[in-house]
Amino acid sequence: MSDKKIITSGKRKAAVARAVITEGHGEVRINKRDYKALQFFDKLRIEEPIKLAQEVLGKTNFNVAIEVRGGGEKGQIEASRLALARAISEFENSKELTEVMSNYDRTLLVADVRRKEARKPGDSRARAKRQASKR
């Protein structure tokens, strides 16, 4: 058994997740806690890439440790999901799995690049300007 270890990352808004995948028996931990302890819908979001991998490959012979920082709760979940899907895809090196993930939901493997718009000089916000009084 070779000690295969792959590190991938995922970003969503201000959250950045780093996934380390190694050979194992299907354990997935986010910030050292089992993902099953998450809220119901968050748990389902994280399970999606795992379920797809099980469907295509029939087994999960990997452990994943995800460290996620920054952003809010949902952004962290999305970043973790992206890092996890990328890690599984790279670890298994299966074209079929990558294709299935991409067809299922493109955001599993491709990051959402939208970010908060920078605030503009001379104003306190990014877009709408203060109403100017003429008189």
N, C-alpha and C positions, 0 to 999 in steps of 0.2 A: 504494500500500500504506500503510494508516494504521498509526500506531504505537500499537496497542492494548495496554494493559498493565493487568493485573488482579492485585490482591493479596488472597489469602485466608489463613485460618489454620485450624489443626486442633489439638486437644488430646487427649491420652490420658494418664491418670494424672498424672505430674508433667512430662511432655514437652509442649513447645509448638513447633509447626512453622509457618513462614510461607512460603507459596508465591507466587512472582512469575512470572506467565505472560505471555509475549510471543509475537508471531508468529515462526515459525521453521520448523525441519524435524524436530521430534520429539525433541529432546535433553532429557533429564531428569537434573538433577544434585541430589544431596543433600549439603549442606555442601561444595560445590565439587567433589564426586567423582561420577563417573558411577554411576548406580544399578546398573548391570550388574556392578559390582565387589562388590556385597553378597553375603551368603551366599545359597544357592539359594532357600530358602523365603521369605526376606525379599525377594529380588528378585521372586519370584512375587506376593507381596502388593502390591508397588509396581506391578507390571505390570497388575494387574486393571483399574483404571480406564482405563489406556491401551488395553488390548485391547478393552474395551467401547466406547470412543470410536471405535476403528478399525472395529469391527463395525457400529456404527450409522451413522457418518459416512463411512467408507471411507478416511479420511485423517487424518494428525496434522500439522497445520500450525502447531504451537506449540512453543516451548521453555519449560521450567519450571526455575526455580532455587529450591530449597527449603532454608531455613535452619532447623535444628531444635536445640533446647536443652533441657536438663533431663531428668530421668527416666532410665530404663534403655534398653538397646538395642532391645528389642521395643516398648516404649512409644513410642520415637522413630519406629520404622517405622510403627506404627499412626497416629501423629499426622501423619506425612508423607503417608501414604496418604489420610487424610481431607482434608488441605489440597490435595493433588493432585487428588482427585476433585472437590472443590468448585471449584477453579480451572478445570478442564476444563469442568465443567458451566456455569459462569458465562461463560467465554470463548466457548464454542460457542453458548450461548443457545438450546439445543435442548430442547424439552419432552420429545421422544421419548427423548433421551439421559438426561435426568434421571430419567425413568420407568424406563428399562432399568436404570440404576444402582441405583435404589431397590428395584426388584423383585429384582435380583441379590443385593444385600446392603445392608440399610438403613444399616449402620455406615459405608458409603462416604460418605454425605452428612450423617448425623446423628451427633453426638458421643456417646460413652459417658460419661455424666455422673458415674459412680461415682468417688469420690475416697477417699483414706485418711482414716479417721475420726480426729477430733481426740482427743488424750489428755485425760483428765478430771483436774480438780484433785484434789490429795491422793492421786494414784495415778500410777504410771509407765506405765500402759497405757490403751488406749481402752475395752476392754470388761471382760474377766474381772477381778474384784477379787481381791486377795490373800486367802488363807484366814485368817480370824480365829481365834485360839486363845482359848477361853473359860477355860481353866485354865492 
